[in-house]
């Protein structure tokens, strides 16, 4: 089968979306499928392009007009590739028009993974721009998709609620487990002179709930004696000046802030005095990211909107006890003890942080162990790739009722 992947960014600029595409594409190569990948050049593609090997993506220079991603060469390249199925991994761009046009011209099916871009909060963000896009081209493209992918049953409901009646495959994100067994929480603390830290890792953007997080952190350090040995670490790339907003808020709350390099951070906090502080570590990839996960004693993601966040799966895979908001769409993990699930408001996040920090280490370790079990059972890439291939085959076989996989919802 010749499978096409189409996205905006094929580098770290795409965050978790990039990692998902990369891992899924490589799984298909391992399963002896042909994979063709298309995307737009950005400032990090030259650095990250080798991660795609043995796949060599076709990369295009896009116009900067309204960040629309227009290039006249994209449609020609996809038409010339003799694809069997096209998998679109982005919305609100010229690639949506290209995808629909390719299907009309070839009579071949396409599947769309929204990656949380059709969540209620996401649709309200830049609402007017998205309403215009939906009217001009996006609704037509979505409604004519052979199938949509939802990461969770909650996302399935969101897609139905905006009127989409297509078949929807409920297939979660996947993860590669670390090669080395993660350290126990006691060993992590010992490596940092008894200090511990709670990690946020992702885009520094208002939708991630970080203003609520630093306000909640202030409540915790002011009221929880056990918090004196803990630090809050915020790792990620700054978007629309939100880090500066967070640092001003920390200053007004009396929280000291530090700018640290990820590789220096563990030694730095081991030698700092016990005080309420927040550490901004900048973008973290590769070895830097792995180091933070290997030493973190907690992970937090208090987002207002997500699809299925890869960073939560990474934290679980590294046995980091995690606090996640209900909007991470992983609430079932709370039922199994694999995470602490909270509402996305200051009081709720503060209560969850207090619960994690003020508990015995055995309780935190049990959450970490259950998170690892959860990801091992539900989110490993070979299972995800097999289900996606089954979906492609079903689409190519004219969506037969008899051959419909049980994870595809066909009721519109």
N, C-alpha and C positions, 0 to 999 in steps of 0.2 A: 504494500500500500504506500502511496506517495502522499504524505501528510504535510500540509503547509501551516506554519505558525506566522501570524502577523501581529505585530505590536508596535508601540511607539518607541520605547527605549529597550535596547538590548544590552544595557550595562547597569551598573550599580545605581544609576539615576532612577531606575524603575523600582528600587527597593525590593520588597518581598516578591512583587510581581515578576521581576527579572529572575530571581532564584527559582520560582515555581516553573516558569517556562523552561529555563535551562535544565532543571532536573528532569522534568517530564520528557523533554526532547531527547535527552541522553538515555532515558529508560527505553524509549522507542527504538533508538539505535541498537541498544542491547538486545531488543526483541526482533532485530533484523528488519526493521521498517525503514523506509526512505523518508528523511525529514528535510524539508526546505524551510528556511527561516528568513523573514523579511522584517526590516525595521529601519529607524532613522538614526543617523549619526548624531552623537552628542559628545561632550567633552571627555567622557570616561570610556567611550567605546574602544579606543585604541588600546587602553590598558586591559580591558576585560575581554577583548575579542578572543584571546587564546583559551579562555575558559569554555568556549563553545566547541572546541575541537573534540572529535573529528568533523563536526558540522562546521561549515563555513557559511555564515549568514550573508545574504545580499543586503547591503546597507546603502541608504539613500540620503542625499542632502535635501532636506525639506525647507520650504519657504518659511520665513519667520512671521508671515502674515497671521495675526491673531493666534499664533501657536497652533495652527490648524493641521500642520504636518503635510502640506500639499507638495507633491512631486509628480510630474507627468510620467515619470519612468516606472513608478510602482505598478500600475495596472498592467503595463506591457510585460513586465518581468513575471508577474504571477500568471498571466495568461500563457506565457511561453514555457511554463514549468510542468505542464501536464499533471496537475495535482488531482488526486481523487477526492480529497476533502480539505477544506480550509478552516483553520481554527483561529478565530479573532480574539485577541487578548486585551483589547482596549476599546474605549468608547469616546464619543464626542470629537472624533478626528476624521480626516479625509479617508483614513483606512476603512471606516464604516461604509462609505460610498463605494470604494474599490471592492470590498467584499461582496456587497449586494450585486454590483455590476458583473463581477466575475461569475457569480452563480447564474445570473440571467443568461450570460453568453455561453456558458459551458453546460448548463443543466446539471451541475454538480452541487452537492449540499455543503453548507457551512454550519459550524457550531460557534456560539458566542459564550465566553466566560466573562461576566461583568466585573469580577474581582471587587465586589462591594460598591461599584460605581452607580448602582441603582438602588442602594439603601436609602431609606427615607431621609436621613440627615444629609447624605451626599446629594440627593436631588434638590434639596433646599439651598445648598451651597452654590453660588453663581446661578440662581434659579432662572433668571430671565434668559441668560445665554443658553441654558440647557433646554428651556421651553422652545426657543427658536430652532435649536438643533433638532429636537424631536419632531417638530413640525416639518422641517425641510428634508430630513433624511433619516434620522435615527430610528423613529418609530417604524418606518417602512423596512429598514434593515432588520430590526429586532423581530418584527412579526413574521418575516419570511425566512428566518433561520430554521434549518432542519431540526435543530435542538439547541437548548440553552443549558449551561451548566450552573447549578447552584451548589455552593459548598456545604450548606446546611439546610435543614427543614425550615428554619426561620427565613433564610434567603429565598427558598422556594415560595413561601407565603408572600414575601415582599414582591416577587416577580408576578405572582398571580394578582396581587392587589393593584398593580398598575396596568392590568388588562392583558397581560401576555398569556396566550392560550397554547403556545407551542409545547411540544414534549420538553420536559426538563429533567436532566440527569442530575441526581443528587450525589455528587462525588466530592469528597473533601480535598483539601490540600494535603501534600505529603511531606515527608522529612527523611533525610539520611541520618541514621544514628551515628554519634561520635565513635571513632575507632577505639579510643581508649575509654575504659570504664570511668564515669565521673567520680570525683572525690566525694566522700561523705562530708556533710556540713561541718562536722567538728574539725576535720582536716583542713577545710578552707579557712576557717577562722584561725587556726593555729599558724597558717602560712602568713597571716597578716597581723601578728602580734595581738590576737584576741579581738580584732576589729571585724566588723561585718558590713556589708552594703546591700541595699536593695537597688536593683537595676531597672531602668527603663531604657529600651533600645528601639529606635525607629525614627521616623520623620519628626522633627520638632515643628509641629503644626497644630493650630488650634483644635482640630478635630480629635487629637489624641488626649485631650483632657488634662494637659499638664499644668494649667493654672490651678485647677482643682487639686492636683497632686501636691504642688508646693504648699498650698494653703493647708491641706490635710497634714502634710509633713510637719508644719509648724505646730499644729495641735498635738501631734504625737510626741514630738521632742519636748513640748512644754508640760506634758501630763503623764508621760510614761518613763519611769526611772531607768528601765532597761534599755531605752533608746540611746543612752549616752555613748554606747560603743558602736552604734550604727551610723551609716552615712547613706545619703541618697545620691545615686549616680545617674545622670541623664546623658545617654549616648545617642548621637544621631546628627543628621545634617539639618542646618537651620533653613527654614522656609518662611518667606514673607516677613522676616524680621521677628519671628516669634521668640527666638532665644533671648533677644534683647528685652522683650516684654517680660519674659520670665525672670530675668536677672534683676530687673527693676522691682518686680513683685517680691522677690527674695529679699532685696534690700529693705523694702518697706516692712517686711515681716521680721527683720532682724536675723535673717539666715545668711551666714557668710557663704559666699560663692567662690569656687576655684575653677580655673581652666586647666585641665590636665591632659597629657597624652595618655591614651589607653594603656600603653605598656608601662608607664611610670605610675599609674594610679594605685595599684596594690601597695607598692612600697610607700607611696606618699601618705595614704591614709593610715598605714601602720605607725607612722611617726607623728601624726597630727594630734593635738590635744582633743579631749572629749568635748565637743561643742556641736551645736546644731549647724550643719553645713550641707550645701548642695554642690555637686561636682559636675561640670559640663565637660564631656570628654570628646566632643566632636564626632565626625563620621567614623564608624568602626566596621571594618570588613576583615575577612580572612582570619589571620592569626590573632589580630587585636580582638575581634569579636569572640573568637573561641576562648581567649584568655579570660575575658569578662564573664562569660557563662561558666567557666570552670571554677571561678572563685566566688561568684555571687551567692549570697545566702538568701536572696529573695528576688522576685521579679514582679513588676507591676505594669499593667496596661489598662488605664482608666478611660479608654476611648469612648467617644460619642457615636462612632460609626466604624464598622469593619466589615470585610467579607468573612474571611477566616484567616486571622493573622498568623503569618509564618513565625514571627518572633515567639509567640506562645508555644508553638510546637517545638521550636529550638530550645526554649527554656525547659520544657518537659523532658526532652531528649537528654538534656544535660543535668537532670535531676535538681532543678532549681524550684523551690516551692513558690507558687505563683498566685498573684492577685489579679483578676481580670474583671472587666465590667461586663454587664449583661449584653452589651452591644458587640462583644467579641464573638457572639453566636456560638459559644461553647459552654452554655449553662449546664449541660448534662455532666460536664466534668466536676461541677460542684456537688452533684448528687452522688458521685462515686468517691469523693474525697480527693480528687486529683488537682483541685485548685480551690481558692476562695473566690466566690463570685459576688460582685458588689454592684450596686447602682452607681451611676456616673455623677455623683454629687459629692461635695466636700465632706459632709458628715459621714456618709457611707464609706468613702475611701479611707477616711481617718480611722473609722472603726475596724476596717479590714487590716490596715497597717498595724494598729494597736494589737489586734488579735494575733497577727503573725509574730510581731516582735516580742510580745509579752508571754508567749507560749513557751513550753519546754522544748528543747531541741528535738526530742523524740517525736513530738507532734509535727514539727516542721519537716523532719525527715520522712515521716509517713506521707505527707502531702507530696513531697518530692518523689518518693518511690511510686506512689499511685499515678502521678503525672507521667512518669517514665512508662509504666505499664499501659496507660491509656494510649500513648502515642505508638507504642509497639504493636498494640492490637488493632488500631484503627487508621494509622496515618503513615505507614511505610510505603515508599514509592512503588515497589513492584505490584502491590495490590491496586494502587491508584491507576497505574499505567494500564494494567489489564482491563480494568473497568472502562477506561477511556477508549481503549481499542475496541472493546465490545460495543461501545456507543457508536463509534465511527462505522463499524461493520453493519450495525442495525440501520443507520442512516442510509448507507449505500445500498442496502437491500430493500429499499422502498418502505422502510419503517413497518415491517410486518408485525401484526398483532401477536402472532404466535411466537415470534422470536424476540419479543421485547424484554430486555433485561429488567429484573424486578426493582432496580434502583432508578428507573425512569418513570416519572409521573406523566401520564398521557391525558389526564383529565383537565381540560381548560375551563 
